[in-house]
Amino acid sequence: MNAKWIITAAVLGLAAAGCATKKGFEVPGFAFGCPIGETKVSSMDDLVKAKVVSEGRRSTVQTTEVRCSRTGDLLKIDANLNNDSKTVKRVSYKFRWIDREGMRAWEEEAWKPLMVYDNSNLLVNTVAPTNKAADFRLLLRSME
């Protein structure tokens, strides 16, 4: 009888150890659903630093979250922009689409203007224009 309990406890211990080493539902090479390749990403801040490029003057509008998913075979992106100042800020953004080899997967987009109201968040979302787009960068610039 003791041998049964020891074997059962050992099996449960191994099963629990196997579950404890699993890191959520993320697929290797992805973080928060977004492709990251070999980049080390351990938090949302790391992902934002890897995916968002600020151009021009610094703005108080900052990207706080980036999440990705798939719509069929197209990459879908949701990015949260935050304006923590007490005034309305004008910014513009565009996405740069990158293929598996690191080259541009689509022609350059036009800048899209936005007004981000004081102390507010704004969700920017898009879907890749082609299934060749395996990665992206969000380019953000101040219009002031």
N, C-alpha and C positions, 0 to 999 in steps of 0.2 A: 504494500500500500504506500509506503514512503517513497519507493522508487517512482511510482506513478506521479506523485506530487512533485518530486524533484524534476522529472522530465517535463511535466506541464509547466512548472515555473521557469525552466530553462527555455522552453519554446516561447512562452509569453515574453520573457526577457529579451530574447533575440528579435522577436517581432517588434517590441517597443523600441529597441535600439535602431532597427531599420527605419521605423517611422520618424524617429527623432533626427536622423541625419538628412531627411528629405527637406529641401528648401522650398516649400510652397508649391505653386503650380507653374512657376516660370520655366520656360524652355531654355536650355543653354544658349547663350548669345542674345538673349532678350532680357529687358528689365521693364516692368510695368507695361508689358506688351510691345515695347519699342525695340527695334533692332539695335544692338550695341556692339556686335562683333567681339573683339578682344578687350574692349574698354572695361575697366573695373568700375562698376556702379553698385554702390551699397545703399544709396538713399535717393530720394526724389531730387535733392539738390545736386547730386552727382549727375543724374540723368539730364537735368536742365542745363548744367554746365556743358555737357557733351553735345546737346542737340540745339541750343539756342546761341545765335551769334548776334551781338549788338553792334550796330554800325552807327557812325556819326556821334553826336553828342550823347552823353549819358542822360538817361531819362529816369524819372521816378517810377515809370511803368516797368515792372519786372515780371518775368514769367515765373510762376510759382509751381506749376504742375504741367507735365506732359504725359499723356497716356495714349497708347496705340492699340488698335485692334485690326481685324481683317474684315473686309466686306467682300465676300467672294475671294478673289485672288488679288484684291487691291488693298493697299495699306491705308488705314483711316487714322487720323490724328486729331486729338483734342488737346488744346493748350490753354491754360488759364493765365490771363494777364491781370495784374493787380496794380492799381494806382493808389498808393497810400498817402498822397499829398492832399492838400486842401483846395486844389484847383483842378479844373478839367485839363487833361493832357492830350495832345494830338500826337499820334504815332502812326507809323505805317509798317506793314509786314509783308513778307512773301515766303514761300517755301522753295527750297532748292532740292530737287529730287535726284537721288544718287542710285546708280545701278550696283550690281554685285561686284563689279570690278573697281568701283570707286569713281567712276566717270559719271557725268551728268546723264540722267536717264530721260530728261525732257528739257525743252527749251526754257530759258529764263522767264519766270513769271513777272508780271507788272507789280509794282508796289500797290498794296491795298491800304487806303487811309482808314484810320479809326479815331474816334473820340472816346477816351476812357474817362468817365466822370470821377469826381473827387471821392476818395475813400470807397472805391468799388472794384469789383472783379468783372472781367469780361471773358467769355469763353470763345475761342477761335477754333473752328474745326474745318477739316478738309479731307478729301479723299484723293489719293494719288491719281494722276491722270493716265497712268499706264501700269500694267502689271510688271514692267521691267524695273520700276522703282522699288528697290529693296531697302532703301534708307532715305533719310532726309535731314535737312537743317532748317530751322526756323530763323529767318533773318528779321531783326526788329530794329527800327531806327526812330529817333525823335524827329518830329516835324517842327520843333520850336527853335 
